[in-house]
Amino acid sequence: MTEPRFHIAQINIAAMRFALDHAEMTPFVAQLDRVNALADSAPGFVWRLQDDSGHATAIKAYADENILINISVWPGIEDLFEYSYQSAHAEVLRGRKQWFTRLETAALALWWVRGGEIPSVPEGVARHDHLRQHGPSAHAFTFKQRFPPPPA
């Protein structure tokens, strides 16, 4: 089977209220294995950022140690949207206020990658920064303001 021409990549950023090993973060940390397994088995899932622990919580992309990132790749925007907001993952999102502060900017940036391409952490950070600085465009966008894949 041939690889689709383009997949959707996403980075989401969260600012923790407490250090990851703080007691207040225990309920969040306790969900990581379940949520990651849910993503791994979700229809269309392609790839997610992880270290040897199977999580991305130890991967630091910012000077602020309380910023967590997550990067993943999906076949299309609807696959990612369904996983994010219409699966058990939505439960975790509903509880995020107890673990994370509200960001001044969009927590999520989307962009298209060629099928089979895996985005790097610096690329994800650059896409998020571009969205924050310039607003939604074909380079980085949101669920609310989507852009189609580039022409072949």
N, C-alpha and C positions, 0 to 999 in steps of 0.2 A: 504494500500500500504506500502511496506517495504522501509525503508530508504536506499539510495544507500550506498555501502560500504565506499566510500571515496568522499569527496568534496574538492574543491580547496579553500584555504584561501589566502588572500592577505593583506599585509600592504603596504600603500604608505605614504611617508613622504614628506613634503614640508616646505621650510623655507621662511616665509613671508618677504617681503621687508619692510612692515610697520605693526604696531599693527593692530589687527583686527578691531578696532573701528576708525582707521584713514580714512580720506576721500578717499584716494587712493584705499582703499580696498572695498569701497561701491559697485562697480559693481560685485566684487566676491561674497560678502555677499548676494547681491540681487539675485544671482543665486542658492543659496544653497537649498531652498525649491524645486525649479523646478528640480534640478539635483538629489536630494535625492528621489523625487517622481518618477523620471525616473528610478532610480535604483530599487526602491521598486516594480515597475511594469514591470521590464525587464524580459524577458523569463528566467526562471530558478533561478532567484534571491532567495537566502536562508536567508541571515541575513547581517546586517551592524551595526557597532558600532555607538551608539548614546546616548546622555544624555537626560534629560527631555525636552530640546528644540527641539529634533528631529535631531540634528546635533552632530558632534563629535568635533566641534571647541573649546569647553571648556575643553576637556579631554587632560590633559598635561602628556605626557610620558617622556619628556626630561626636563632638567634644563633650556634650552633655551626656553623662552616663545613664541618665534616666530616660533617654529616648530609645525606644525599641523600634525596629523596622521589620517588615515582612515583605518579601517579594515573591510573586508567583506568576505562572504562565498558564493560560487557559486557551481553548480553541477559539472562543469568541466572548464578547461582552456578556451575552445572556447567560452563558455557563457560569461565569464569575459572579454575576448578579444573583443568580439562583442560589449558588453556594453561600454567598455572603448574607443574603437577606431572607431566603426562603427555606433554609435548612436549619439544623440544630445550631449552626454557627450564629444565627441571629440571637439566640439565647445569650451568648457571650457578649454580643454587641449591646444588648439591653442592660447588662450589668457593668458596662465599661466605666461609668461615672464613679464607681467606688474605687477603681484602680488607676484611672487616668484622668489628667486634667484636659479641659477643652483647649484645643489649639486655636490660635488666631487665624491660621490658614487651613486650607483643605488638608485633611489627613491622608487622602488618597490621590494618586496620580496614575493615569492609564496611558499606555502607548502601544503601538503595534510593533511586533518583532517578526522577522522572517521565521517560518516554520522550522523548527529544529534549533533556533538560536536561543541561548540562555543569557538573560541580562545580568550584568555585573552589579555589585553594590554601588560603585561610583556612578554607573549609568542611571540607576534608579534614583539616587540622590540628585543627580543633575536634572533628571526629568521632573522630579518634585520641585526643585528649586525654580526651574523654568516656569512651571505652572504657577507657583507662588508669585513670581516676579512679573509674568506677562499675561496671566490668565489662560483660559483654555484655548488650545490651538491643536493642529494636527500633530504637533511635537509632544504635547502632554495635555491630557484632558480629564474630564470627570464623567461619572455616570449621567449627570444632569446635562452636560454639554458634550455629546459624543461626536467623534469624527470617524469617517469610514477608513478602512485600510488603504494604504497607498496604492496607486495603480501598479500593475505587474511590471 
